[in-house]
Amino acid sequence: MTSKRTILLIDDSDYIIEGTASLLRFEGYAVVTANNGRDGLQLAKEHLPDLIICDVSMPEMDGYTVLRHLREDPLTAGLRFMFLTARAEKSDMRTGMDIGADDYLIKPFTIEELLSAIEAQWKKSDVQQRNVEEITRNVTYALPHEFRTPLNQILGAAQTLKSVALNCPDAAELADDIRSSAQRLLRISENFLVYAQLETLAVDRPALEQLRKHRTDEVGAVAADIAMMKGQAHQRGSDVGIGTMVEGISVAMSGENFHKMLDELLDNAFKFSQPGTPVQLDCAVEENYIQFQIHDRGCGMTSAQIVSIGAYKQFDRVVREQQGVGLGLAIAKRLVELHGGEFRIESSPGKGTTVIVRLPRC
């Protein structure tokens, strides 16, 4: 008997649904079924199955559309997906593989063919999981030591140099430059580490489910504190504007991740706007979500830049010479998505930027 893995079966044929589901349950699988693509897509998001077996031609939403929606959602992008179809033409198979299908099974199929195809998916999944675990170990244990240890030594040496250079302004200034550069490198290395960890989380369903069980209480007050501290860190405490903060509200995100998400967004707001211009934080409750808005009057972004937000990108680096490698915004966006929230940017060049984050309440 196989381990208790979950398979989602989507097909508009009652005969296929009933027969295949019974067979899979007999083999020890937990089976969820849907008789159209729209219901199947919703069940995929609710159950996050280990494998989806989906017919191509169905009413309301065909299999290709189901797969496209799954691959566009970070929560479901990594789910294994197998098409079930009576059309064996190579062009149909190529279309499915091009949009991210893992395999095809042609009707009619034998019991042996079905179980063999499923077993092949488990083997692929196990190999990928081992690769992810190896990368995670390397990133988590090797890189932090290799980067943090020497950078902390540089920071300590710079502080010592400044303390003994009281009568030498040039040396004190040099110590400040060394310290500033080391802090920049430390933040960059830590953000690379955070982003790598988030990407491994995205394909680790048990870890992702555990991630969403954490919570942060009184997020309004926490958010206000983060904004004030970030303003002071940029020597722009008087530029911080805080609207009405909700009370007694909790969100489904750990305090550490909530702080990281908001810290990166506020850091961008201060970094890309001029001293003397406001950075405004607002908070409101909307049904099952709490919404945060961070608004600045900085350089803004074009529509193309907003669409292209991703890791390792930074806008107009040569012109603006901003520090960092653009990971902060990508990290904040990824954190919101992995916690089942919504992330949106409204911006115009030269008119500022508003980042809108909606997080589930708990």
ABEGO torsion letter per residue (X at the ends): XBBBBBBBBBBABAAAAAAAAAAAAAAGBBBBBBABAAAAAAAAAAAGBABBBBBABBBGBBAAAAAAAAAABAAAAABBBBBBBABABAAAAAAAAAAGBABBBBOBBBAAAAAAAAAAAAAAAAAAAAAAAAAAAAAAAAAAAAAAAAAAAAAAAAAAAAAAAAABAAAAAAAAAAAAAAAAAAAAAAAAAAAAAAAAAAABAAAAAAAAABBBBGAAAAAAAAAAAAAAAAGAAAABBBBBBBBGBBBBBBAAAAAAAAAAAAAAAAAABBBGBBBBBBBBBBEABBBBBBBBABAEBBAAAAAABBBGBBBGAAAAGBBEAGAAAAAAAAAAAAAGBBBBBBBBBGAEBBBBBBBBBX
